[in-house]
Amino acid sequence: MAHGVSTLSILGAIAANGSGHHYVIDPFQRNYAYCGEAMIARAGFGALHTLLERYPEEVIPNLPRLQFAFIDSSHLFDLTILEFVLIDKKLDVGGIVALHDLWMPSIQAAVRFILANRAYQIVRDVSPDVINLSLQQAFKEYIGRCLGKIRVADRIFSANVLRPWSAFRAQNLMFLRKVSDDQRDWRFHQRF
């Protein structure tokens, strides 16, 4: 939760909807002198949330079903994937997972993994064409499309070459909708 800015936004949406409850997982809120909690109380949203000062793997399995989750924690690839997998088990089909700080390669890799290996799709609020590309980004995408025409391109080149991050047209926050529960065969793996 840190200073509580994202939490206030989520709680504002819950208040506007007239229903819902936000479970905030932050084992380090005391390091911020509980300023996030103070902001929430000051905004009058205290009853709409529960602060859980533990790690995600200790808390998420005990949460009720979820319709929305916001991942903005460790930012390490493995811990982000751990948190996502735990959330996915609780998230209703049609529910949304938001991932923040997409400028970080670890979060980009987590999104690539999710989209390649799980039944999720990007939720767009603006047309992908609205995002302006630099000349370098456009060139990388062009090269990736050309290389992708090679019959075995996915075995020769990494996903970052064939589909550079700019091709996702993401800003710093991405929303993913759960399309179905996990039905993969135990041997399934898609490169990401």
N, C-alpha and C positions, 0 to 999 in steps of 0.2 A: 504494500500500500504506500510505503514511503510517505510523501506529503499529502496523499489522498486525492489528487486531481482526477485520476481515472475513476477512482471509487466514487467520487462525487458525481461524475457524469453518469455512471451506471445507476447510482441511487436516484438521481434525478429522473432517469427513464422509468425506473420502478415506481416512483411516486406518481409520475404522469400516467402510467398504466393502471394504477390503483391496486396492483397486486404484485406479489413476488417478494423474494428475500435474497439478499446478497451475502454470500459467505466469503469473507476476505481471509486469505491465507498469507500470513506474513510473520515468520518467526523472528523478524528483526525490527518490528515496529518500535520497540523500546529504544533502539539505536537512534530513532528519529524523535525521541522524547514524546512519543505518541501524538505528534502533531497531526497526522492523518485522522486519528480518532477525534481530536479536538475540532478539526474542520468539519467533520461529519456531524458532531454534536451541535456545532454552531449553525449548521445549515438545517438542523431539525430532522435529520435522517437517522438518528440513533436507533430507532426501533426497526428500521428496515434492513439492518445488517448484523452479522455476527463476526467478530474478529477472532480468528483461530491462530494463535501464536505458536504454530508448529509447522513442520515441513509437509509439503503436499502429499508425499507417500504415506504419512501418518494420518492425514485428514480425509482426503478425497474418497477412499473406500467407504467411509461412514456417512458421506453426504447423501441427501435424497436425490431423486432424479433431477437432472439439469436440463435447461433449455438454452442456456447461454453460459459460456466460460471465456474468461479473458486471461491469456497467458502472457505474463510480463514479469518473469521472476529471474531465475538464475542466469539465463542466456547462454549457458553451456549446452551444446547439442544434445548430449546424452540425458541431461536432466530435463531439458525441454521436451524431448521425446517421452521420457518417463511420465512427466506431468500430462502430456497429451494422451498417452495410452490409458492412464487412470481416468482422465476426464471422459474419454471416448466410451468407457464402460458405463458411465453414468448419464451420458448425453442422449436425449431422445432423438430418434430419427427426425430430421428437419431442424434440429437444434444448430446453433452457431458457436463456433470457436473463433475467437479473435486472437491473433498473435501480433505482438508489438515489437518494435525495434528491428524492422526488416533491413536496416542498413548493415546489420551484423551478419557475416557469412554463416555463423552457426544457426541463426534463425532462418536464413534463406535455405540452408540445407534441410532443416526440419520441415519447412513448408514443402520443399521438393519431395522429401520422403513421404509425407502425408498424401500429397496429390498423386504420387506414383503408386503407392501401396495400400491406400485406404480409400473407402468410398466417400470422398469429400469433393466438393466443387467450390470454386471461388465465387463469392457473392460480390458483385460489382455494383457500386452506387453511381459510378460515372462511366462513360464510354471509355474503353482502353485507348481510343484515339486522342482523347483529351490530354494525355500525358505526353509532353514533348520529349523527344529523344535527342541526345547529342549526336553529332556526326559519328563519333567513335562507337556509341551504342548501336546506331543504325547499321554501321559497317559490320559489327560483330554479329548482329542478327542476320544480316545478309549472308555472311560467310557460313553461319550455322545452318541456314536454309539450304545453301548450296551443298555443304558437306552431308547434310541429311539425305540427300538424293542418292548417296552411295548405298548400295544394297545392304551392307553389313555395318553401316555407320554407327549404330548403337553399340557395337562390339569393339569398335576402333576408337571412337571419341567419347569423351566424358559428356554427361548431360549439360555441364556448364558451357561446353563448346557448341553443342548442337542447339541448345536453347539457353542463351545467356539470361541472367536474371532480369535484365531490362525487358525481355519478352513477356514477363509476367505482368508488366504495367502496374506494379505495386508502388505505393507510397511507403510510409513507415508503419502502416497498420493494415492487416489483411483479415478479412472475414471469410471463414470456410463453413459451408453448410454440410451437415452429415446427411448423405443420401440414403444409406442403409447401414444396418448393423454389419459387423465384420463377418464375412463369409469366406474368407480365403482358405485355400487348401494349406495344410501345414508346411508344404514345400515352396509356397509362393514367395517370390521376391522379384521386384522390378527395380532395375537400376535407377538411381535418382541423381 
